[in-house]
Amino acid sequence: MANCYRDTCPTIKSILVLDSEGKRIAVKYYSDDWPTNNAKSAFEKSVFTKTQKTNARSEAEIAMFDNNIVVYKFIQDLHFFVTGGDDENEIILATVLQGFVDAVSLFLRNNVDKMEALENLDLILLCLDEIVDGGMVLETDGSIIAGKVSTHSMDDASPLAEQTISQALATAREHLTRSLLR
């Protein structure tokens, strides 16, 4: 997607994570379709109300809503939504959703629920930043997204014994690069 022009690239309007009551956990808007916080809250409530009775647990579901395509999936007490324009490709939106869900699942060690999500909100928000920038899709592979976020969030001062293997390898690679550049 590196040679994509903005008008031909798939664009995401919003990514939402809501709890089982429709309350906001983590949201990111990339479009001016909802200019105020009240408009955003109303959109979130409407999307939640329209989708809450569906069974989007095993596979992602797709719905049209206010000239938008909304792809969504529920895991335990969390509801994940990706919104695109009505002319957007549903498969791309579903791929973005799956990449986000996969990355979040990796960080929460497959314990995807509201409490874990709130405790790791910083990582979830970093995942959003790695997936989409200004509405343009950057990455859809959950493990790559999680890897990029873990290298950003890693504390270089923490001892190697307290780091995961991937964090330790990233730290070692960084130290090797620094020593070669001296």
C-alpha positions as CSV (number, residue, x, y, z in Angstrom):
1,M,0.0,0.0,0.0
2,A,3.0,2.3,-0.1
3,N,2.2,3.6,-3.5
4,C,-1.4,4.4,-2.8
5,Y,-2.9,7.7,-3.3
6,R,-5.3,9.1,-0.7
7,D,-8.3,9.0,-3.1
8,T,-7.7,5.4,-4.2
9,C,-6.6,3.9,-0.8
10,P,-9.1,2.3,1.4
11,T,-10.0,4.7,4.3
12,I,-11.3,4.0,7.7
13,K,-13.7,6.5,9.3
14,S,-13.6,5.1,12.9
15,I,-12.5,2.2,15.1
16,L,-14.6,1.7,18.2
17,V,-14.3,-0.6,21.2
18,L,-17.4,-0.5,23.4
19,D,-18.4,-2.5,26.4
20,S,-21.4,-4.7,26.7
21,E,-23.6,-1.7,27.7
22,G,-22.4,0.4,24.8
23,K,-20.1,2.6,26.9
24,R,-16.8,3.8,25.3
25,I,-13.6,1.9,26.1
26,A,-11.3,3.1,23.2
27,V,-12.3,5.0,20.1
28,K,-10.5,6.7,17.3
29,Y,-12.2,8.8,14.6
30,Y,-10.5,9.6,11.3
31,S,-13.3,11.4,9.6
32,D,-15.1,14.7,10.1
33,D,-18.5,13.0,9.7
34,W,-19.0,13.3,13.5
35,P,-17.7,16.8,14.3
36,T,-18.7,17.0,17.9
37,N,-18.4,14.8,20.9
38,N,-22.2,14.6,21.1
39,A,-22.3,13.5,17.5
40,K,-19.7,10.8,18.2
41,S,-21.5,9.6,21.3
42,A,-24.8,9.5,19.4
43,F,-23.1,7.4,16.6
44,E,-21.6,5.0,19.1
45,K,-25.0,4.5,20.8
46,S,-26.8,4.0,17.5
47,V,-24.3,1.5,16.2
48,F,-24.3,-0.4,19.5
49,T,-28.1,-0.4,19.6
50,K,-28.4,-1.6,16.0
51,T,-25.9,-4.5,16.5
52,Q,-26.3,-5.6,20.1
53,K,-28.9,-8.3,19.3
54,T,-26.7,-9.9,16.6
55,N,-24.4,-12.8,17.3
56,A,-21.1,-11.6,16.0
57,R,-19.0,-13.8,18.2
58,S,-17.4,-16.4,15.9
59,E,-17.1,-14.3,12.7
60,A,-17.3,-10.6,11.9
61,E,-20.7,-9.2,10.8
62,I,-21.4,-6.4,8.4
63,A,-24.1,-3.7,8.6
64,M,-25.0,-0.6,6.6
65,F,-25.6,2.4,8.9
66,D,-26.1,6.1,8.0
67,N,-24.3,5.6,4.6
68,N,-21.4,3.8,6.3
69,I,-20.4,0.2,6.3
70,V,-19.8,-1.1,9.8
71,V,-17.9,-4.3,10.4
72,Y,-18.1,-5.6,13.9
73,K,-17.2,-8.5,16.2
74,F,-17.9,-9.3,19.8
75,I,-15.5,-11.0,22.2
76,Q,-16.8,-11.6,25.8
77,D,-18.0,-8.2,27.0
78,L,-16.2,-6.1,24.4
79,H,-17.7,-5.0,21.0
80,F,-15.2,-4.0,18.3
81,F,-16.3,-1.9,15.3
82,V,-14.6,-0.6,12.2
83,T,-16.4,2.0,10.0
84,G,-15.8,2.9,6.4
85,G,-17.7,4.8,3.7
86,D,-20.6,3.1,1.8
87,D,-18.2,2.7,-1.2
88,E,-15.5,1.0,0.9
89,N,-14.5,-2.6,0.4
90,E,-16.0,-4.8,3.2
91,I,-13.2,-7.3,3.0
92,I,-10.6,-4.6,3.7
93,L,-12.7,-3.3,6.7
94,A,-13.0,-6.9,8.0
95,T,-9.2,-7.4,7.6
96,V,-8.6,-4.2,9.6
97,L,-11.0,-5.4,12.3
98,Q,-9.4,-8.9,12.5
99,G,-5.9,-7.4,12.7
100,F,-7.0,-5.1,15.6
101,V,-8.8,-8.0,17.4
102,D,-5.7,-10.3,16.9
103,A,-3.3,-7.6,18.3
104,V,-5.5,-6.9,21.3
105,S,-5.9,-10.6,21.9
106,L,-2.1,-11.0,21.9
107,F,-1.7,-8.2,24.4
108,L,-4.4,-9.4,26.7
109,R,-3.2,-13.0,26.4
110,N,-6.5,-14.1,25.0
111,N,-8.3,-12.8,28.1
112,V,-10.2,-10.2,26.1
113,D,-12.6,-8.5,28.5
114,K,-13.4,-5.1,29.8
115,M,-11.2,-5.1,32.9
116,E,-8.1,-6.3,31.0
117,A,-8.8,-3.8,28.2
118,L,-9.0,-1.0,30.7
119,E,-5.8,-2.1,32.4
120,N,-4.0,-2.2,29.1
121,L,-5.7,0.8,27.5
122,D,-2.4,2.4,26.5
123,L,-1.5,-0.7,24.4
124,I,-4.9,-0.8,22.8
125,L,-4.6,2.9,21.8
126,L,-1.0,2.3,20.4
127,C,-2.5,-0.6,18.4
128,L,-4.9,1.8,16.8
129,D,-2.1,4.1,15.9
130,E,-0.2,1.3,14.3
131,I,-3.2,0.1,12.2
132,V,-4.5,3.4,10.8
133,D,-3.0,6.8,10.4
134,G,-5.3,9.6,9.4
135,G,-7.8,7.1,8.0
136,M,-5.3,5.3,5.8
137,V,-4.6,1.6,6.6
138,L,-1.0,1.0,7.6
139,E,-1.0,-2.6,8.8
140,T,-3.5,-5.4,9.2
141,D,-1.4,-8.3,10.6
142,G,-2.1,-8.6,14.3
143,S,1.3,-10.1,15.2
144,I,3.1,-7.3,13.3
145,I,0.9,-4.7,15.0
146,A,1.6,-6.2,18.5
147,G,5.3,-6.4,17.7
148,K,5.5,-2.7,16.8
149,V,3.5,-1.7,19.9
150,S,5.6,-3.8,22.2
151,T,8.8,-2.2,20.9
152,H,7.3,1.3,21.4
153,S,6.0,0.5,24.9
154,M,9.1,-1.4,26.1
155,D,11.1,0.3,28.8
156,D,14.7,0.1,27.8
157,A,15.8,0.4,31.5
158,S,13.9,-2.7,32.6
159,P,16.2,-5.7,33.2
160,L,16.3,-8.4,30.5
161,A,14.8,-10.9,32.9
162,E,11.6,-8.9,33.1
163,Q,11.2,-8.6,29.3
164,T,9.5,-11.0,26.9
165,I,11.7,-12.8,24.4
166,S,10.6,-10.5,21.6
167,Q,11.4,-7.4,23.8
168,A,14.7,-8.9,24.8
169,L,15.6,-9.5,21.1
170,A,14.5,-6.0,20.2
171,T,16.7,-4.6,23.0
172,A,19.7,-6.7,21.9
173,R,19.2,-5.6,18.3
174,E,19.1,-1.9,19.3
175,H,22.2,-2.2,21.4
176,L,24.0,-4.0,18.6
177,T,23.0,-1.3,16.2
178,R,24.2,1.4,18.5
179,S,27.6,-0.3,19.0
180,L,28.1,-0.7,15.2
181,L,27.3,3.0,14.7
182,R,30.0,4.1,17.1
